[in-house]
Amino acid sequence: MTLDVGQLWDAAWPALTLLIGALVSLFTAVFPARHQAKLTAVLAAVIFLLSAQGFYYQWELGHTQALDLLVVDPFSLFLGILISLIGFATVLIAYPYWLSQSEAIPEFFSLLLFAAFGMVTMVMTTQLLVFVLGLEIMSLSLYALAGLRRYDPRSGEAAFKYFLLGSVATAFLLLGVSFLYGATGTLDLARLPHIFADPGMGTIFKLGALLILLGFAFKVGAVPFHFWAPDAYDGAPIPVTGFMATGVKVAAFGALVRAVQALLPQAELPLQRWVVMLSFATMLVGNLVALRQRHLKRIMAYSSIAHAGYLLLGVATLLGAGGFRGEALSPILFYLMVYSLLTLGVFAVLSVLSSRGEEVNEIQQLDGLGERHPALAAALSVFLISLAGVPPTAGFLAKYYLFSQAIEVGLYPLAIGGILASAVSLYYYLGPIVRMYFHSKEKVLQAPRTAASLKLLLALMIAGAFYLGVFPKAALQITRATRMISASSTSLGGFAPGP
């Protein structure tokens, strides 16, 4: 089928705006060096807002469209909005941080746009090769972002380890794609339900599906494919770590949900059993290992792994005996939204504290912060206790909806394990809070004046943490209205407004 460029633009212009913005931002190199960082940051912020607005416009109209290369539905549009807002918040967090470094690197914002374009591509396609293309655009950008602090050996080490392990995961994924193609003759996940009747698939199909899921498990940081996360998070610049912890998770889980929707009709694949095992191991290991960490970024790395386990629990509830349970998407989307808000909040505070040129990463560096900088200490405390799931914050409701849904579908052991793991997490989330308020230090960490834009962002994030925890109705209505095109009913071409 011939690609209609006009139709592609009408369907995907918010995503293509990110790509065009990334390419245009490279031309800021023609301006004087002292203006490049500011110009690129402003351009990136505008592009992210424009992209978010475009995704929201299409989501509000309820448009759905399926082309050869991509699928536009409320699910992908919702995740597109979330990724664009994560990118916008990261720009506001990163700009003061990079100004304080020995060298301002304007390419950071261009790479941020490229990475966001890759993430959006991942959630807007059922074509496996297009997905791999988006994955590589995202990954290559993140490898470079992780190693941007060229004079910090830990940053180079983080980039190398992330690149090495990411390459291995991509190799597994590509091998799985080749097996799947050999067994089915298609690279389009949306076509798989119509090909399952072929008796010649057998072991090759199962192996291909398993390898593809292993590739996804690496990207979401699931145990035992989580080893890249602690070192990559610890060595990367703080704004990059925040972007990796949120944007990558949103994109990877969005793509994973599409994959399990397409693979579920194959009765011989024990998908739910695989996801349940991954979820339980990830929750357990992430929370227990986090107890032994003394670096703030490593704590957040294992926190991210633990939250991946909770989200995998949500994915397991989608896989019912009667087929894909689209109505169970709402708690997963709400959790992704809340997790992104809270995690970015933590890294926003750490970025402010690190804006004197030296990164704040040791937990002991927070001693006495509650006395010297009460506003920053209070903000960090709110985000941490919300991640732990303490009411009346958004983190509590996000976990409540996931665990209650797991109980409804009969996953009692997994739900109980998640609740106990969440209780364990309270210990390591409270650690930094105790250091800030109950440990005095003669030389307290000095924080520079916070930019007005960053103050406003932190205030909105704190308000959001409480608002979503007390008045979640509006957010839940949005997530409940967010549906996916059924893989079995996806057709080429056409543009249909939603009801």
C-alpha positions in Angstrom: 0.0 0.0 0.0 1.4 3.4 -1.0 2.1 5.7 1.9 -0.1 8.8 1.9 2.2 11.5 3.3 -0.8 13.9 3.8 -2.7 11.3 5.7 0.4 10.4 7.8 0.9 14.1 8.7 -2.8 14.5 9.7 -2.6 11.5 12.0 0.9 12.0 13.5 1.7 15.7 13.3 2.1 16.0 17.2 4.7 13.3 17.1 6.4 14.6 14.0 6.6 18.0 15.6 9.0 16.5 18.1 11.2 15.3 15.3 11.1 18.5 13.4 11.9 20.5 16.6 14.8 18.2 17.3 16.3 18.8 13.9 15.7 22.6 14.0 17.2 22.8 17.5 20.6 21.6 16.0 20.8 24.8 14.0 21.1 26.9 17.2 24.8 26.1 16.9 25.1 29.1 14.5 24.5 31.5 17.3 27.1 32.7 19.9 28.0 30.0 22.4 26.6 32.1 25.4 23.1 32.1 23.8 22.9 28.5 22.5 21.8 26.8 25.7 19.0 29.3 26.3 17.7 29.3 22.7 17.7 25.5 22.6 16.0 25.2 25.9 13.2 27.7 24.9 12.7 26.0 21.6 12.5 22.6 23.3 10.0 23.8 25.8 7.8 25.3 23.1 8.0 22.1 21.0 7.0 19.9 23.9 4.0 22.1 24.8 2.9 22.3 21.1 3.2 18.5 20.9 1.2 18.0 24.1 -1.5 20.3 22.9 -1.7 18.5 19.6 -2.0 15.1 21.3 -4.7 16.5 23.7 -6.6 18.0 20.8 -6.8 14.6 19.0 -7.6 12.8 22.3 -10.4 15.2 23.1 -12.0 14.6 19.7 -11.7 10.8 20.2 -10.1 10.3 16.8 -8.8 6.8 15.9 -6.8 6.0 12.8 -4.8 2.9 11.7 -2.2 3.3 9.0 0.5 0.9 7.8 3.1 2.4 10.1 1.2 3.7 13.1 -2.0 3.5 15.2 -3.6 6.6 16.6 -6.1 5.9 19.3 -6.9 7.4 22.7 -4.4 5.1 24.4 -1.4 6.3 22.3 -2.6 9.9 22.5 -2.8 9.8 26.3 0.7 8.4 26.5 1.9 11.0 23.9 0.5 13.8 26.2 2.3 12.3 29.2 5.6 11.9 27.4 5.5 15.5 26.1 4.7 16.9 29.5 7.6 14.8 31.0 9.9 16.4 28.4 8.6 19.9 29.1 9.1 19.4 32.9 12.6 18.0 32.2 13.6 21.1 30.2 12.5 23.4 33.2 14.5 21.2 35.6 17.6 20.8 33.4 18.2 24.4 32.3 19.3 25.8 35.7 21.3 22.6 36.3 23.3 22.9 33.1 24.0 26.6 33.6 25.7 25.7 36.8 28.0 23.1 35.2 31.5 23.8 34.0 30.2 23.6 30.4 26.7 24.2 29.2 25.7 21.6 26.7 22.8 22.8 24.4 22.8 19.5 22.7 21.1 18.1 25.8 17.7 19.6 24.7 18.1 18.4 21.1 18.7 14.9 22.4 15.8 15.2 24.7 13.5 15.9 21.8 14.9 13.0 19.8 14.4 10.6 22.7 10.8 11.8 23.2 10.1 11.2 19.5 11.4 7.7 19.8 9.2 7.1 22.9 6.1 8.4 21.1 6.9 6.2 18.1 7.1 3.1 20.3 3.5 3.6 21.7 2.0 4.6 18.3 2.8 1.5 16.3 1.9 -2.1 16.0 4.6 -2.7 13.3 7.5 -4.4 15.1 10.2 -2.8 12.8 8.8 0.7 13.4 8.8 -0.1 17.1 12.4 -1.1 17.0 13.2 2.1 15.1 11.6 4.2 17.8 13.3 2.1 20.5 16.7 2.7 18.9 16.1 6.5 18.4 15.2 6.7 22.1 18.0 4.4 23.3 20.8 6.1 21.3 19.7 9.5 22.6 19.7 8.3 26.1 23.1 6.7 25.8 24.5 10.1 24.8 22.5 11.9 27.5 23.8 9.6 30.2 27.4 10.3 29.2 27.1 14.1 28.8 29.2 14.9 31.9 32.4 14.2 29.9 34.8 14.9 32.8 32.9 12.7 35.3 34.1 9.1 35.0 30.9 7.8 36.5 28.9 9.4 33.7 31.0 7.7 31.0 30.7 4.4 32.9 27.0 4.8 33.1 26.7 5.5 29.3 28.9 2.5 28.5 27.1 0.0 30.7 23.7 1.3 29.5 24.8 1.0 25.8 26.3 -2.5 26.3 23.4 -4.0 28.1 20.9 -2.1 25.9 22.5 -3.6 22.8 22.2 -7.1 24.2 18.5 -6.5 25.0 17.9 -5.2 21.5 19.6 -8.3 20.1 17.2 -10.5 22.0 14.3 -8.3 20.8 15.4 -8.5 17.1 15.9 -12.3 17.4 12.4 -12.6 18.8 11.0 -10.4 15.9 12.7 -12.7 13.4 11.3 -15.8 15.0 7.9 -14.3 15.1 8.1 -13.3 11.4 9.3 -16.7 10.5 6.4 -18.3 12.2 3.6 -15.9 11.1 4.9 -14.1 8.0 4.0 -10.7 9.4 5.6 -8.0 11.4 2.3 -6.3 12.3 1.1 -7.2 15.8 -2.4 -6.2 14.7 -2.5 -9.0 12.2 -1.5 -11.8 14.6 -5.0 -12.7 15.9 -6.0 -13.6 12.3 -2.9 -15.9 11.8 -3.1 -17.9 15.1 -5.0 -20.7 13.3 -1.9 -21.6 11.4 -0.7 -25.0 12.9 2.9 -24.5 11.8 3.8 -21.9 14.4 4.6 -24.2 17.3 7.8 -23.7 19.3 9.3 -21.0 17.0 6.3 -18.7 17.7 6.5 -19.3 21.4 10.2 -18.6 21.5 9.8 -15.4 19.4 7.1 -14.2 21.8 9.2 -15.0 24.8 12.3 -13.1 23.4 10.2 -10.1 22.6 8.8 -10.0 26.2 12.3 -10.3 27.5 13.3 -7.3 25.5 10.4 -5.4 27.1 11.4 -6.6 30.5 14.8 -5.0 30.1 13.4 -1.7 29.1 10.9 -1.5 32.0 13.7 -2.6 34.5 12.0 -5.9 35.5 14.0 -8.5 37.5 16.2 -10.2 36.5 16.9 -7.8 33.6 17.3 -4.8 35.9 21.1 -4.7 36.3 21.6 -1.7 34.0 19.3 0.6 36.0 21.3 1.3 39.2 24.6 2.1 37.5 22.9 4.1 34.6 20.8 6.1 37.1 23.7 6.7 39.4 26.2 8.0 36.8 23.9 10.0 34.6 23.3 13.7 35.2 20.3 14.2 37.6 17.9 15.6 34.9 18.7 12.7 32.6 18.1 10.2 35.4 14.7 11.8 36.1 13.8 11.6 32.4 15.0 8.0 32.1 13.0 7.0 35.2 9.8 8.4 33.8 9.7 8.7 30.0 11.3 5.3 29.4 8.8 3.6 31.7 5.8 5.2 30.1 7.0 4.3 26.6 8.0 0.8 27.5 4.8 -0.1 29.3 2.7 1.5 26.5 4.4 -0.8 24.0 4.2 -3.8 26.3 0.5 -3.4 26.7 0.1 -3.4 22.9 2.2 -6.5 22.6 0.3 -8.5 25.2 -3.0 -7.4 23.6 -1.9 -8.9 20.3 -0.3 -12.1 21.8 -3.1 -12.9 24.3 -5.4 -14.8 21.8 -2.7 -17.4 21.5 -3.9 -19.9 24.1 -0.6 -21.8 24.2 1.3 -18.8 25.5 1.1 -18.6 29.3 1.3 -14.8 29.2 -0.3 -14.1 32.5 1.9 -16.7 34.3 5.1 -15.0 32.8 3.9 -11.5 33.8 2.9 -12.6 37.3 6.4 -14.1 37.9 8.1 -11.0 36.6 5.9 -8.8 38.7 6.5 -10.7 42.0 10.3 -10.9 41.5 10.5 -7.2 40.5 8.5 -6.0 43.5 10.5 -8.1 45.9 14.0 -7.5 44.7 13.5 -3.8 44.0 12.2 -3.0 47.5 14.6 -5.3 49.4 17.8 -4.2 47.6 16.8 -0.5 48.0 17.0 -0.9 51.8 20.8 -1.2 51.5 21.4 1.9 49.3 23.1 5.1 50.5 23.1 7.0 47.2 20.0 8.9 46.4 20.0 8.1 42.7 20.5 4.4 43.5 17.6 4.5 45.9 15.5 6.0 43.1 16.8 3.4 40.7 15.6 0.5 42.9 12.4 2.5 43.6 11.8 2.6 39.8 12.4 -1.2 39.6 9.9 -1.8 42.4 7.3 0.5 40.7 7.8 -1.5 37.5 6.8 -4.5 39.5 3.6 -2.8 40.6 2.8 -1.8 37.0 3.5 -5.4 35.8 0.8 -6.5 38.4 -1.5 -4.1 36.5 -0.6 -5.7 33.2 -1.3 -9.1 34.6 -4.9 -8.0 35.4 -5.4 -7.2 31.7 -4.9 -10.8 30.7 -8.2 -12.5 31.6 -9.4 -15.9 30.5 -12.0 -14.2 28.4 -9.5 -12.1 26.5 -7.9 -8.7 26.8 -9.7 -6.7 29.5 -9.5 -3.1 28.1 -11.5 -1.7 31.0 -8.6 -2.6 33.3 -6.3 0.0 31.6 -7.4 2.8 33.8 -5.5 2.0 37.0 -2.3 1.4 34.9 -2.6 4.8 33.2 -3.4 6.6 36.4 -0.4 4.9 38.1 1.9 6.0 35.2 0.7 9.5 35.5 1.1 9.7 39.3 4.5 7.9 39.2 5.9 10.3 36.6 4.7 13.3 38.6 6.2 12.2 41.9 9.5 10.9 40.4 10.1 14.0 38.4 9.4 16.0 41.6 12.1 14.1 43.5 14.7 14.8 40.7 13.6 18.4 40.4 14.5 19.0 44.1 17.8 17.1 43.7 18.5 19.2 40.6 18.0 22.4 42.5 20.3 21.2 45.3 22.9 20.3 42.7 22.9 23.7 40.9 26.1 24.8 42.4 28.1 22.5 40.1 28.4 19.5 42.4 25.7 16.8 42.3 23.9 15.9 45.5 23.8 12.1 45.7 25.0 11.0 49.1 22.1 10.7 51.6 24.3 12.3 54.3 24.4 15.5 52.2 20.8 16.1 53.2 21.6 16.4 56.9 20.0 19.6 58.3 18.3 20.5 55.1 14.9 20.9 57.0 16.3 23.8 59.0 18.3 25.6 56.3 16.0 25.1 53.3 12.5 24.1 54.7 10.7 24.6 51.4 12.9 22.2 49.5 12.9 19.7 52.3 9.1 19.8 52.5 8.8 19.3 48.8 11.2 16.3 48.8 9.3 14.8 51.7 5.9 15.1 50.0 7.2 13.3 46.9 8.9 10.6 48.9 6.0 9.8 51.2 3.7 9.8 48.2 5.9 7.3 46.4 5.7 5.2 49.5 1.9 5.2 49.2 1.0 7.2 52.3 -2.5 8.8 52.3 -3.8 11.3 51.4 -1.4 11.6 48.6 -1.7 10.4 45.0 0.7 7.5 45.5 -1.7 5.9 47.9 -4.7 5.9 45.5 -2.5 4.8 42.6 -1.4 1.7 44.5 -4.9 1.1 45.9 -6.5 1.0 42.5 -3.9 -1.4 41.2 -4.0 -3.8 44.2 -7.8 -3.7 44.4 -8.1 -4.6 40.7 -5.7 -7.5 41.2 -7.9 -8.8 44.0 -11.0 -8.4 41.8 -9.5 -10.7 39.1 -8.3 -13.3 41.7 -4.6 -12.5 41.8 -4.7 -12.6 45.7 -1.1 -13.8 46.3 0.3 -11.1 44.0 -1.8 -8.4 45.5 -0.8 -9.3 49.0 2.9 -9.5 48.0 2.5 -6.0 46.4 1.0 -4.6 49.6 3.8 -6.1 51.8 6.5 -4.9 49.4 5.0 -1.4 49.5 5.1 -1.5 53.3 8.8 -2.3 53.1 9.4 0.6 50.8 8.3 3.0 53.5 11.7 2.4 55.3 14.0 3.6 52.5 11.7 6.4 51.5 11.7 7.7 55.1 15.5 7.6 55.2 16.2 10.9 53.4 13.4 12.5 55.4 14.9 11.5 58.7 18.3 12.9 57.6 16.7 16.2 56.6 14.9 16.8 59.9 16.6 14.7 62.6 20.3 15.0 61.7 22.1 18.3 62.3 25.2 19.3 60.5 27.5 22.3 61.0 28.0 22.8 57.3 24.6 22.5 55.8 24.1 22.0 52.0 23.8 25.4 50.3 21.2 25.7 47.6 21.3 28.5 45.1 18.3 30.7 44.3 15.7 28.7 42.5 14.5 30.0 39.2 10.9 31.3 39.2 9.8 28.7 36.6 11.2 25.9 38.7 9.5 27.2 41.8 6.2 27.2 39.9 6.8 23.7 38.6 7.5 22.4 42.1 4.4 24.1 43.5 2.2 22.6 40.8 3.8 19.2 41.4 3.1 19.3 45.2 -0.4 20.5 44.5 -0.9 17.7 42.1 0.4 15.1 44.6 -2.4 16.1 47.0 -5.1 16.9 44.5 -4.9 13.5 42.8 -4.9 11.9 46.2 -8.0 13.7 47.5 -9.9 14.5 44.3 -9.0 11.8 41.7 -12.4 11.8 39.9 -11.4 14.0 37.0 -8.1 12.1 36.4 -9.9 8.8 36.6 -12.6 9.9 34.1 -9.8 10.7 31.7 -8.1 7.3 32.1 -11.4 5.5 31.9 -12.2 7.2 28.7 -8.8 6.1 27.2 -9.2 3.0 25.2 -7.1 1.0 22.7 -8.0 -0.1 19.2 -8.6 -3.8 19.4 -5.8 -5.6 17.7 -8.3 -8.0 16.1 -10.3 -5.1 14.5 -7.5 -2.8 13.4 -7.7 -2.1 9.7 -5.5 -0.2 7.3 -6.4 3.4 6.4 -9.5 5.2 7.4 -10.1 7.9 10.0 -12.9 7.6 12.4 -14.0 10.1 15.1 -14.8 8.6 18.4 -18.2 8.8 20.0 
